[in-house]
């Protein structure tokens, strides 16, 4: 499965929806998109199937910068928590 990174700018926040498999080869695109976000950032992970170590690090970094995580499966949440330790 490939990944899709979709951005939606709302008055209250910029929502970045990540769908599929977040792998190292697309982190540069995620960084590019997130750096352009104005105001608060929300990461919608409802359709994120998996993430490799680099993908988890990128998500963790965005969380440390204040991004809100929405819709993450229990498995993805567990992996994010483990990566943060």
N, C-alpha and C positions, 0 to 999 in steps of 0.2 A: 504494500500500500504506500502511496506517496503522501505528501503533506500539502495541505492548503492553508495559507495564512491570509485571513480576510480582516480588513479593518473597517470599522464603522465609527464615525465621529458623531457623538451625541453631545447635547449641551452640558451634561453632567460629567462626562468622561469619554475617553477614547477606548473602544472595545476592540481587542484583537482576538479573533477566534482562530484557534489552531485545531485543525482536523487531520486525522491520520496518524502517521508515525513521525515524531520529531527527532531527527537525526543530525549528527554533527554537520553534514554538508549543507543544511539549511539554516544554521544558526546565524550566519552572516545576514541573511534576509530578515530573520526575526529581529536582529539588532538594528538593522536599517529601519524597519517599520516602527519599532518601539521608540527609536530615537526621534522620530518625526512626530510622535504623539504629543499633543498639547494637553495640558491639564492632567487630571488623574487618569491612571491606566488600569483597565480591567482586562484580565486574561480569561477568556471563555474557553475552558478545556472540556466542554461537554462531549465533544466528538474526538478527543485525543485518545487514540488507541494505545500508543506506547511512546516511550522516549528513551533514548540511549543516555549514557552518562553525561555526554556533552549537552544534550537537550535538557536534562534535569538541572545541570549547573546553570544553564542560561535562564531557565525558569526561576531557579532559586535566586539568581542575581537580580532579576526583575522584581521578585518579591521583596528583596532587601532594599530595593529602591522605592518601595511603596506600592507596587502593583498589587491589586486585589485579584485573588483566584476565585473563579466561579465555575461550578459544574464539573469539577474534577471527580473522577471515579474514586472509590476508596483505595484502589490499587495505586493510582497515580498520586493521591495524597500521601499514602504510605511511602512511596518512593521519594517524594519531595521531602518528607520529614527525615527519612534516612539520609538523604544527600546533604541535608542541612547540618547534620551532626558532625 
